[in-house]
Amino acid sequence: MKYLIIEDEMYNAEMLELMVQTLRPDWQLVDKIDKVSTAIEWFSNQPNACDVIFMDIQLKDGISFSIFDKTQINQPIIFTTAFNQYAIQAFEVNSVDYLLKPIDENKLSKAIEKLEATITPSKSEDIDYQLILSAIQGEKKEYRKRFLIQGTQAYYKLDVNEIAYLKSESNITTAVLFSGKEYILNHTMESLESQLDPKDFFRVNRSCIVSIQSIKSFENHFGGKLAVFLTTNEQPEIMISRLKANTFKMWIDQ
């Protein structure tokens, strides 16, 4: 399978490429495009050069749906989006595969499996892209900046930049601050992963999300894993699986 990535943020494009390479090492990346104008030219010159497209919605020079006004695309598309829930509903109504940013490897794997099971030319002429566009226009995702914490006698404001890492134990999610204080949050790890800016926070495993500011160092470990050490001394090293190791390194190096 040959695939094309249309994404205007280099970090996201490289992360997606790495995930696809991990999940489908025999797939071939043919190109990475970051503009609507470049995509139109690309498809006009080589319309059948790829089999699958991973397409972001908001590109450097406009909304990617405008590509369909200028050129015919027959390949199946997996959209990648950071837009709100109303856009997601529009995608579902129009039977478009999508991945909500930050992209989860398991969801990417399922999307690829779905494509492989039903691989046919995309019926792009049957999809109402204007409906999707109207649902997302101007709805660029805003990431959480603070939490409301309820104390025994009062409420407190917890700024996200105070958090060193978040952990989940026995279905209880706790925010651990750089100061050493801990606060219980009424959120699941899955919810927090989507609410926090992926440039600042990384989910290292099922039970821990770390802040970029809390990373002190990391080392190679047996089996391709990584051992990560945080600036908060009370936290032992955190293990990152072989599958996530390269993704973590790219996150650090962006």
VOVEXKE-406020 format. One line per field, with one value per residue: x, y, z of N, C-alpha, C in turn. Coordinates in steps of 0.2 Angstrom, whole numbers, plus 5000, padded with zeros to 4 digits. Layout:
% VOVEXKE-406020
nu c(X / ...)
nv c(Y / ...)
nw c(Z / ...)
cau c(X / ...)
cav c(Y / ...)
caw c(Z / ...)
cu c(X / ...)
cv c(Y / ...)
cw c(Z / ...)
***
This chain:
% VOVEXKE-406020
nu c(5004 / 5003 / 5004 / 4998 / 5002 / 4994 / 4997 / 5000 / 5008 / 5024 / 5028 / 5017 / 5015 / 5027 / 5026 / 5014 / 5018 / 5028 / 5020 / 5012 / 5023 / 5027 / 5015 / 5012 / 5024 / 5027 / 5020 / 5021 / 5027 / 5023 / 5023 / 5023 / 5012 / 5009 / 5000 / 4985 / 4986 / 4997 / 4993 / 4982 / 4989 / 4998 / 4988 / 4983 / 4993 / 4997 / 4986 / 4984 / 4994 / 4994 / 4987 / 4980 / 4975 / 4980 / 4973 / 4974 / 4963 / 4963 / 4974 / 4990 / 4986 / 4972 / 4956 / 4956 / 4946 / 4943 / 4951 / 4944 / 4936 / 4944 / 4950 / 4948 / 4947 / 4949 / 4954 / 4953 / 4950 / 4957 / 4953 / 4962 / 4960 / 4958 / 4946 / 4930 / 4917 / 4905 / 4909 / 4914 / 4902 / 4897 / 4906 / 4903 / 4890 / 4892 / 4899 / 4914 / 4930 / 4939 / 4952 / 4954 / 4964 / 4976 / 4983 / 4979 / 4988 / 4981 / 4969 / 4972 / 4977 / 4965 / 4958 / 4965 / 4964 / 4950 / 4950 / 4957 / 4949 / 4938 / 4943 / 4940 / 4938 / 4936 / 4920 / 4919 / 4911 / 4899 / 4899 / 4895 / 4904 / 4903 / 4894 / 4901 / 4912 / 4904 / 4902 / 4914 / 4920 / 4930 / 4931 / 4943 / 4952 / 4953 / 4965 / 4965 / 4967 / 4967 / 4961 / 4947 / 4948 / 4941 / 4941 / 4941 / 4934 / 4934 / 4935 / 4948 / 4960 / 4969 / 4982 / 4987 / 5000 / 5007 / 5007 / 5016 / 5016 / 5003 / 4994 / 4986 / 4978 / 4970 / 4958 / 4958 / 4962 / 4976 / 4983 / 5000 / 5010 / 5023 / 5027 / 5026 / 5013 / 4997 / 4983 / 4966 / 4958 / 4943 / 4943 / 4945 / 4960 / 4960 / 4951 / 4959 / 4970 / 4965 / 4962 / 4973 / 4987 / 4996 / 5008 / 5014 / 5011 / 5013 / 5007 / 5014 / 5011 / 4998 / 4994 / 5000 / 5003 / 5014 / 5022 / 5031 / 5040 / 5044 / 5053 / 5068 / 5078 / 5082 / 5084 / 5090 / 5082 / 5080 / 5075 / 5071 / 5064 / 5061 / 5068 / 5062 / 5066 / 5060 / 5059 / 5054 / 5058 / 5052 / 5045 / 5048 / 5058 / 5050 / 5043 / 5043 / 5035 / 5042 / 5035 / 5031 / 5043 / 5051 / 5041 / 5040 / 5053 / 5053 / 5044 / 5050 / 5060 / 5055)
nv c(4994 / 5011 / 5027 / 5043 / 5058 / 5072 / 5086 / 5100 / 5102 / 5099 / 5090 / 5083 / 5076 / 5068 / 5060 / 5053 / 5046 / 5038 / 5030 / 5023 / 5017 / 5008 / 5000 / 4996 / 4990 / 4987 / 4996 / 5010 / 5027 / 5040 / 5054 / 5069 / 5082 / 5100 / 5110 / 5116 / 5121 / 5114 / 5101 / 5101 / 5103 / 5091 / 5080 / 5083 / 5081 / 5067 / 5058 / 5044 / 5040 / 5036 / 5025 / 5026 / 5040 / 5051 / 5064 / 5080 / 5093 / 5108 / 5117 / 5125 / 5135 / 5135 / 5126 / 5109 / 5103 / 5111 / 5106 / 5096 / 5103 / 5107 / 5096 / 5078 / 5065 / 5049 / 5040 / 5031 / 5040 / 5044 / 5055 / 5067 / 5076 / 5090 / 5096 / 5100 / 5091 / 5092 / 5092 / 5079 / 5072 / 5076 / 5070 / 5056 / 5055 / 5056 / 5045 / 5045 / 5040 / 5045 / 5052 / 5058 / 5071 / 5072 / 5059 / 5042 / 5027 / 5014 / 5017 / 5022 / 5010 / 5002 / 5010 / 5008 / 4994 / 4993 / 5000 / 4991 / 4980 / 4984 / 4990 / 5001 / 5012 / 5028 / 5035 / 5050 / 5059 / 5057 / 5062 / 5075 / 5087 / 5100 / 5101 / 5095 / 5105 / 5116 / 5113 / 5113 / 5125 / 5138 / 5132 / 5128 / 5117 / 5120 / 5119 / 5112 / 5124 / 5125 / 5118 / 5115 / 5113 / 5105 / 5108 / 5105 / 5115 / 5125 / 5131 / 5129 / 5135 / 5126 / 5128 / 5121 / 5121 / 5119 / 5106 / 5091 / 5078 / 5066 / 5053 / 5037 / 5026 / 5012 / 5016 / 5030 / 5046 / 5056 / 5072 / 5077 / 5089 / 5100 / 5106 / 5096 / 5093 / 5085 / 5082 / 5076 / 5072 / 5073 / 5065 / 5054 / 5045 / 5044 / 5055 / 5066 / 5065 / 5069 / 5082 / 5089 / 5099 / 5091 / 5094 / 5098 / 5088 / 5070 / 5054 / 5042 / 5029 / 5017 / 5022 / 5034 / 5051 / 5063 / 5079 / 5089 / 5098 / 5091 / 5081 / 5074 / 5065 / 5051 / 5033 / 5020 / 5004 / 4986 / 4976 / 4986 / 4996 / 5011 / 5020 / 5032 / 5047 / 5058 / 5075 / 5076 / 5069 / 5059 / 5051 / 5035 / 5028 / 5029 / 5017 / 5015 / 5008 / 4998 / 5000 / 5013 / 5020 / 5027 / 5037 / 5044 / 5050 / 5058 / 5067 / 5073 / 5079 / 5089)
nw c(5000 / 4996 / 5003 / 5007 / 5016 / 5021 / 5029 / 5040 / 5050 / 5055 / 5065 / 5068 / 5056 / 5055 / 5067 / 5064 / 5052 / 5058 / 5066 / 5057 / 5050 / 5060 / 5062 / 5050 / 5042 / 5029 / 5021 / 5010 / 5011 / 5000 / 4999 / 5008 / 5012 / 5014 / 5011 / 5004 / 4990 / 4985 / 4986 / 4977 / 4965 / 4966 / 4965 / 4953 / 4944 / 4947 / 4949 / 4954 / 4962 / 4975 / 4987 / 4999 / 5009 / 5022 / 5029 / 5035 / 5042 / 5043 / 5035 / 5030 / 5020 / 5020 / 5022 / 5020 / 5013 / 5002 / 4992 / 4985 / 4977 / 4967 / 4961 / 4957 / 4969 / 4972 / 4981 / 4997 / 5012 / 5027 / 5039 / 5049 / 5064 / 5075 / 5079 / 5086 / 5095 / 5087 / 5074 / 5074 / 5074 / 5062 / 5053 / 5056 / 5052 / 5038 / 5035 / 5036 / 5039 / 5053 / 5063 / 5079 / 5085 / 5099 / 5090 / 5093 / 5094 / 5095 / 5090 / 5077 / 5072 / 5071 / 5062 / 5051 / 5049 / 5047 / 5034 / 5026 / 5027 / 5019 / 5007 / 4995 / 4981 / 4987 / 4990 / 4986 / 4980 / 4985 / 4998 / 5009 / 5010 / 5013 / 5023 / 5034 / 5034 / 5038 / 5051 / 5057 / 5055 / 5061 / 5073 / 5080 / 5090 / 5107 / 5120 / 5137 / 5151 / 5164 / 5180 / 5190 / 5207 / 5221 / 5238 / 5255 / 5262 / 5252 / 5235 / 5223 / 5210 / 5198 / 5189 / 5173 / 5169 / 5181 / 5184 / 5185 / 5182 / 5178 / 5186 / 5187 / 5198 / 5204 / 5197 / 5201 / 5197 / 5198 / 5200 / 5200 / 5207 / 5202 / 5214 / 5223 / 5229 / 5228 / 5219 / 5217 / 5202 / 5193 / 5181 / 5168 / 5162 / 5148 / 5144 / 5149 / 5141 / 5129 / 5132 / 5135 / 5129 / 5116 / 5113 / 5125 / 5134 / 5137 / 5135 / 5143 / 5146 / 5150 / 5163 / 5166 / 5162 / 5157 / 5159 / 5148 / 5154 / 5165 / 5163 / 5166 / 5162 / 5151 / 5148 / 5138 / 5138 / 5142 / 5129 / 5120 / 5126 / 5135 / 5150 / 5159 / 5168 / 5180 / 5186 / 5198 / 5213 / 5221 / 5212 / 5204 / 5191 / 5175 / 5164 / 5146 / 5132 / 5119 / 5107 / 5109 / 5111 / 5100 / 5096 / 5108 / 5109 / 5097 / 5101 / 5112 / 5105 / 5096)
cau c(5000 / 5006 / 5000 / 5000 / 5000 / 4992 / 4997 / 5004 / 5012 / 5029 / 5029 / 5011 / 5016 / 5032 / 5023 / 5009 / 5022 / 5031 / 5015 / 5011 / 5028 / 5027 / 5009 / 5012 / 5031 / 5027 / 5017 / 5026 / 5025 / 5025 / 5024 / 5020 / 5010 / 5007 / 4996 / 4980 / 4988 / 5002 / 4989 / 4979 / 4994 / 5000 / 4983 / 4982 / 4999 / 4998 / 4980 / 4984 / 5001 / 4994 / 4981 / 4976 / 4977 / 4979 / 4972 / 4972 / 4958 / 4966 / 4981 / 4993 / 4983 / 4965 / 4953 / 4958 / 4940 / 4943 / 4955 / 4939 / 4933 / 4948 / 4952 / 4945 / 4951 / 4946 / 4957 / 4950 / 4954 / 4957 / 4954 / 4965 / 4956 / 4958 / 4940 / 4926 / 4912 / 4900 / 4913 / 4914 / 4896 / 4896 / 4910 / 4900 / 4884 / 4894 / 4903 / 4921 / 4935 / 4943 / 4956 / 4954 / 4971 / 4982 / 4982 / 4980 / 4990 / 4976 / 4963 / 4975 / 4977 / 4958 / 4956 / 4969 / 4961 / 4944 / 4951 / 4960 / 4943 / 4933 / 4946 / 4937 / 4939 / 4932 / 4914 / 4920 / 4906 / 4893 / 4900 / 4894 / 4910 / 4901 / 4891 / 4907 / 4915 / 4900 / 4902 / 4920 / 4923 / 4931 / 4931 / 4950 / 4952 / 4957 / 4967 / 4963 / 4972 / 4966 / 4956 / 4944 / 4949 / 4936 / 4944 / 4936 / 4930 / 4934 / 4938 / 4955 / 4962 / 4975 / 4984 / 4990 / 5008 / 5009 / 5007 / 5022 / 5013 / 4996 / 4994 / 4980 / 4979 / 4963 / 4953 / 4958 / 4967 / 4979 / 4988 / 5006 / 5012 / 5030 / 5028 / 5025 / 5006 / 4994 / 4975 / 4962 / 4954 / 4937 / 4943 / 4949 / 4966 / 4958 / 4949 / 4964 / 4974 / 4962 / 4961 / 4979 / 4990 / 5000 / 5015 / 5016 / 5010 / 5014 / 5005 / 5019 / 5008 / 4990 / 4992 / 5004 / 5004 / 5020 / 5023 / 5038 / 5044 / 5046 / 5057 / 5075 / 5083 / 5079 / 5089 / 5088 / 5081 / 5080 / 5069 / 5069 / 5060 / 5065 / 5067 / 5061 / 5067 / 5057 / 5063 / 5051 / 5062 / 5048 / 5043 / 5053 / 5058 / 5043 / 5044 / 5040 / 5036 / 5046 / 5031 / 5030 / 5049 / 5052 / 5037 / 5042 / 5059 / 5051 / 5040 / 5055 / 5065 / 5051)
cav c(5000 / 5017 / 5031 / 5050 / 5062 / 5079 / 5088 / 5106 / 5103 / 5094 / 5086 / 5078 / 5072 / 5064 / 5056 / 5049 / 5042 / 5033 / 5025 / 5019 / 5012 / 5003 / 4996 / 4993 / 4992 / 4986 / 5002 / 5015 / 5034 / 5043 / 5061 / 5073 / 5089 / 5104 / 5115 / 5115 / 5122 / 5109 / 5095 / 5101 / 5101 / 5084 / 5076 / 5085 / 5078 / 5060 / 5056 / 5037 / 5038 / 5033 / 5021 / 5029 / 5047 / 5053 / 5071 / 5085 / 5098 / 5114 / 5117 / 5132 / 5140 / 5134 / 5120 / 5104 / 5101 / 5114 / 5102 / 5092 / 5108 / 5108 / 5090 / 5072 / 5061 / 5042 / 5035 / 5031 / 5045 / 5045 / 5062 / 5069 / 5082 / 5093 / 5100 / 5099 / 5086 / 5093 / 5090 / 5072 / 5070 / 5077 / 5064 / 5050 / 5055 / 5056 / 5039 / 5047 / 5038 / 5051 / 5051 / 5064 / 5072 / 5068 / 5052 / 5036 / 5021 / 5009 / 5019 / 5022 / 5003 / 5000 / 5013 / 5004 / 4987 / 4995 / 5001 / 4985 / 4976 / 4987 / 4994 / 5002 / 5019 / 5032 / 5039 / 5057 / 5063 / 5056 / 5065 / 5082 / 5090 / 5107 / 5100 / 5094 / 5111 / 5121 / 5110 / 5114 / 5131 / 5142 / 5128 / 5125 / 5115 / 5124 / 5114 / 5115 / 5128 / 5125 / 5114 / 5118 / 5109 / 5106 / 5107 / 5103 / 5121 / 5130 / 5129 / 5131 / 5135 / 5123 / 5129 / 5115 / 5122 / 5117 / 5099 / 5088 / 5072 / 5063 / 5046 / 5033 / 5020 / 5010 / 5021 / 5036 / 5050 / 5061 / 5077 / 5078 / 5096 / 5101 / 5107 / 5089 / 5093 / 5080 / 5083 / 5071 / 5075 / 5069 / 5064 / 5048 / 5047 / 5045 / 5061 / 5071 / 5065 / 5073 / 5089 / 5093 / 5100 / 5086 / 5097 / 5099 / 5082 / 5064 / 5048 / 5037 / 5022 / 5018 / 5025 / 5040 / 5056 / 5067 / 5085 / 5090 / 5101 / 5086 / 5076 / 5075 / 5061 / 5044 / 5029 / 5014 / 4998 / 4980 / 4975 / 4992 / 5000 / 5017 / 5021 / 5039 / 5049 / 5064 / 5080 / 5075 / 5064 / 5054 / 5046 / 5031 / 5029 / 5027 / 5013 / 5016 / 5002 / 4998 / 5003 / 5021 / 5023 / 5032 / 5042 / 5048 / 5053 / 5063 / 5072 / 5077 / 5083 / 5093)
caw c(5000 / 4996 / 5007 / 5007 / 5022 / 5020 / 5036 / 5039 / 5056 / 5053 / 5070 / 5068 / 5050 / 5057 / 5071 / 5060 / 5048 / 5062 / 5068 / 5051 / 5049 / 5065 / 5062 / 5043 / 5039 / 5021 / 5017 / 5007 / 5010 / 4994 / 5000 / 5013 / 5009 / 5020 / 5008 / 4999 / 4983 / 4984 / 4986 / 4971 / 4960 / 4966 / 4962 / 4946 / 4940 / 4948 / 4953 / 4956 / 4964 / 4981 / 4988 / 5005 / 5011 / 5029 / 5028 / 5040 / 5039 / 5043 / 5032 / 5030 / 5016 / 5020 / 5024 / 5015 / 5009 / 4995 / 4987 / 4982 / 4972 / 4961 / 4958 / 4959 / 4973 / 4972 / 4986 / 5003 / 5016 / 5035 / 5041 / 5056 / 5066 / 5082 / 5080 / 5092 / 5094 / 5082 / 5068 / 5074 / 5073 / 5055 / 5050 / 5057 / 5048 / 5031 / 5035 / 5034 / 5044 / 5056 / 5070 / 5083 / 5088 / 5097 / 5087 / 5097 / 5090 / 5094 / 5085 / 5070 / 5070 / 5070 / 5056 / 5045 / 5048 / 5043 / 5027 / 5023 / 5026 / 5014 / 5003 / 4988 / 4980 / 4991 / 4986 / 4989 / 4977 / 4989 / 5005 / 5009 / 5014 / 5015 / 5030 / 5038 / 5035 / 5042 / 5058 / 5061 / 5053 / 5066 / 5079 / 5081 / 5097 / 5113 / 5125 / 5144 / 5154 / 5171 / 5183 / 5197 / 5213 / 5227 / 5244 / 5261 / 5263 / 5247 / 5228 / 5221 / 5203 / 5197 / 5182 / 5170 / 5169 / 5188 / 5184 / 5183 / 5179 / 5181 / 5187 / 5188 / 5202 / 5206 / 5194 / 5204 / 5193 / 5203 / 5197 / 5205 / 5205 / 5203 / 5221 / 5227 / 5231 / 5224 / 5219 / 5213 / 5197 / 5191 / 5174 / 5166 / 5158 / 5141 / 5144 / 5150 / 5135 / 5123 / 5134 / 5136 / 5123 / 5115 / 5113 / 5132 / 5138 / 5133 / 5138 / 5142 / 5147 / 5152 / 5169 / 5167 / 5157 / 5159 / 5156 / 5145 / 5159 / 5171 / 5160 / 5168 / 5157 / 5150 / 5146 / 5134 / 5143 / 5139 / 5125 / 5116 / 5131 / 5138 / 5157 / 5160 / 5175 / 5181 / 5190 / 5205 / 5215 / 5224 / 5207 / 5202 / 5183 / 5171 / 5158 / 5140 / 5128 / 5113 / 5102 / 5110 / 5112 / 5095 / 5097 / 5114 / 5107 / 5093 / 5105 / 5115 / 5100 / 5092)
cu c(5004 / 5001 / 5003 / 4998 / 5000 / 4992 / 5002 / 5008 / 5017 / 5029 / 5023 / 5012 / 5021 / 5029 / 5018 / 5013 / 5026 / 5026 / 5013 / 5016 / 5028 / 5021 / 5009 / 5019 / 5031 / 5024 / 5023 / 5023 / 5027 / 5026 / 5021 / 5019 / 5007 / 5002 / 4991 / 4982 / 4993 / 4998 / 4985 / 4983 / 4997 / 4995 / 4982 / 4987 / 4999 / 4992 / 4980 / 4990 / 5000 / 4987 / 4977 / 4979 / 4975 / 4979 / 4970 / 4967 / 4960 / 4973 / 4984 / 4989 / 4975 / 4963 / 4954 / 4952 / 4940 / 4947 / 4950 / 4936 / 4937 / 4951 / 4949 / 4949 / 4946 / 4948 / 4953 / 4954 / 4952 / 4958 / 4957 / 4962 / 4957 / 4952 / 4936 / 4921 / 4907 / 4903 / 4913 / 4908 / 4894 / 4900 / 4906 / 4894 / 4886 / 4899 / 4910 / 4925 / 4938 / 4947 / 4956 / 4961 / 4971 / 4980 / 4984 / 4982 / 4985 / 4971 / 4966 / 4975 / 4970 / 4956 / 4959 / 4966 / 4954 / 4945 / 4953 / 4954 / 4938 / 4937 / 4943 / 4939 / 4934 / 4926 / 4914 / 4914 / 4899 / 4893 / 4899 / 4899 / 4908 / 4897 / 4896 / 4910 / 4911 / 4900 / 4908 / 4923 / 4924 / 4931 / 4938 / 4950 / 4956 / 4958 / 4965 / 4969 / 4972 / 4961 / 4953 / 4945 / 4944 / 4940 / 4939 / 4931 / 4930 / 4936 / 4944 / 4956 / 4968 / 4977 / 4988 / 4997 / 5011 / 5010 / 5013 / 5020 / 5006 / 4997 / 4987 / 4981 / 4972 / 4958 / 4952 / 4964 / 4969 / 4984 / 4994 / 5009 / 5020 / 5032 / 5028 / 5018 / 5003 / 4986 / 4972 / 4958 / 4949 / 4937 / 4947 / 4955 / 4965 / 4955 / 4954 / 4969 / 4972 / 4962 / 4967 / 4983 / 4996 / 5007 / 5018 / 5016 / 5010 / 5011 / 5010 / 5017 / 5001 / 4989 / 4996 / 5004 / 5009 / 5020 / 5030 / 5043 / 5047 / 5051 / 5065 / 5080 / 5079 / 5085 / 5086 / 5087 / 5080 / 5074 / 5067 / 5065 / 5064 / 5063 / 5067 / 5062 / 5064 / 5061 / 5060 / 5054 / 5058 / 5046 / 5048 / 5053 / 5051 / 5046 / 5040 / 5041 / 5040 / 5042 / 5031 / 5037 / 5051 / 5048 / 5038 / 5049 / 5058 / 5048 / 5045 / 5059 / 5061 / 5053)
cv c(5006 / 5023 / 5038 / 5054 / 5069 / 5082 / 5094 / 5107 / 5097 / 5088 / 5080 / 5073 / 5067 / 5058 / 5051 / 5044 / 5037 / 5028 / 5021 / 5014 / 5007 / 4998 / 4992 / 4994 / 4991 / 4991 / 5007 / 5022 / 5037 / 5050 / 5063 / 5080 / 5093 / 5110 / 5113 / 5115 / 5117 / 5102 / 5095 / 5100 / 5094 / 5080 / 5077 / 5081 / 5070 / 5058 / 5049 / 5035 / 5036 / 5029 / 5023 / 5036 / 5048 / 5061 / 5075 / 5090 / 5105 / 5114 / 5124 / 5137 / 5139 / 5128 / 5115 / 5102 / 5105 / 5111 / 5098 / 5096 / 5108 / 5101 / 5084 / 5068 / 5054 / 5038 / 5036 / 5036 / 5044 / 5052 / 5062 / 5075 / 5084 / 5097 / 5097 / 5093 / 5086 / 5091 / 5082 / 5069 / 5070 / 5071 / 5058 / 5049 / 5054 / 5050 / 5040 / 5044 / 5044 / 5048 / 5058 / 5065 / 5073 / 5061 / 5046 / 5030 / 5016 / 5011 / 5020 / 5014 / 5000 / 5003 / 5010 / 4998 / 4988 / 4996 / 4995 / 4980 / 4978 / 4992 / 4995 / 5010 / 5023 / 5036 / 5046 / 5061 / 5062 / 5059 / 5072 / 5085 / 5097 / 5106 / 5099 / 5101 / 5116 / 5119 / 5112 / 5121 / 5136 / 5138 / 5124 / 5123 / 5119 / 5119 / 5117 / 5119 / 5128 / 5120 / 5117 / 5112 / 5110 / 5104 / 5105 / 5109 / 5126 / 5127 / 5132 / 5131 / 5131 / 5124 / 5123 / 5116 / 5120 / 5110 / 5096 / 5081 / 5070 / 5056 / 5043 / 5027 / 5018 / 5014 / 5028 / 5040 / 5056 / 5066 / 5078 / 5084 / 5096 / 5103 / 5101 / 5088 / 5088 / 5082 / 5078 / 5074 / 5070 / 5068 / 5057 / 5050 / 5048 / 5052 / 5067 / 5071 / 5069 / 5081 / 5093 / 5093 / 5095 / 5088 / 5098 / 5092 / 5076 / 5058 / 5043 / 5030 / 5023 / 5022 / 5031 / 5045 / 5061 / 5074 / 5086 / 5093 / 5096 / 5081 / 5078 / 5072 / 5055 / 5040 / 5023 / 5008 / 4992 / 4979 / 4981 / 4997 / 5006 / 5018 / 5029 / 5042 / 5056 / 5069 / 5079 / 5069 / 5058 / 5049 / 5042 / 5031 / 5026 / 5023 / 5015 / 5010 / 5003 / 5002 / 5011 / 5024 / 5029 / 5038 / 5047 / 5052 / 5059 / 5069 / 5076 / 5082 / 5088 / 5101)
cw c(5000 / 4999 / 5006 / 5013 / 5020 / 5027 / 5036 / 5045 / 5055 / 5059 / 5070 / 5062 / 5052 / 5062 / 5068 / 5055 / 5052 / 5064 / 5063 / 5050 / 5054 / 5064 / 5055 / 5040 / 5032 / 5017 / 5015 / 5007 / 5004 / 4994 / 5006 / 5011 / 5014 / 5017 / 5004 / 4992 / 4981 / 4982 / 4979 / 4965 / 4960 / 4963 / 4955 / 4941 / 4941 / 4952 / 4956 / 4959 / 4971 / 4982 / 4994 / 5006 / 5018 / 5028 / 5034 / 5037 / 5038 / 5041 / 5032 / 5026 / 5015 / 5022 / 5018 / 5010 / 5002 / 4990 / 4983 / 4976 / 4966 / 4958 / 4961 / 4963 / 4974 / 4978 / 4993 / 5008 / 5023 / 5037 / 5048 / 5058 / 5073 / 5083 / 5085 / 5090 / 5089 / 5075 / 5068 / 5072 / 5065 / 5051 / 5050 / 5053 / 5040 / 5030 / 5033 / 5040 / 5046 / 5062 / 5073 / 5086 / 5096 / 5095 / 5092 / 5093 / 5089 / 5089 / 5078 / 5068 / 5068 / 5063 / 5050 / 5044 / 5045 / 5036 / 5023 / 5022 / 5021 / 5009 / 4996 / 4987 / 4984 / 4987 / 4988 / 4986 / 4981 / 4996 / 5004 / 5013 / 5016 / 5022 / 5035 / 5040 / 5039 / 5049 / 5061 / 5059 / 5059 / 5073 / 5081 / 5089 / 5102 / 5118 / 5132 / 5147 / 5161 / 5173 / 5189 / 5202 / 5219 / 5233 / 5249 / 5262 / 5258 / 5240 / 5227 / 5213 / 5203 / 5190 / 5179 / 5170 / 5176 / 5188 / 5181 / 5179 / 5182 / 5181 / 5188 / 5192 / 5205 / 5204 / 5197 / 5200 / 5198 / 5199 / 5202 / 5202 / 5206 / 5211 / 5226 / 5229 / 5226 / 5225 / 5215 / 5208 / 5195 / 5184 / 5173 / 5162 / 5151 / 5140 / 5144 / 5144 / 5130 / 5125 / 5135 / 5130 / 5122 / 5114 / 5120 / 5136 / 5134 / 5137 / 5137 / 5142 / 5149 / 5158 / 5171 / 5161 / 5160 / 5156 / 5154 / 5150 / 5165 / 5169 / 5162 / 5163 / 5156 / 5147 / 5142 / 5139 / 5139 / 5135 / 5121 / 5120 / 5133 / 5146 / 5157 / 5167 / 5175 / 5186 / 5198 / 5208 / 5218 / 5219 / 5204 / 5194 / 5180 / 5165 / 5152 / 5135 / 5122 / 5107 / 5103 / 5110 / 5107 / 5095 / 5102 / 5112 / 5102 / 5096 / 5109 / 5111 / 5095 / 5093)
***
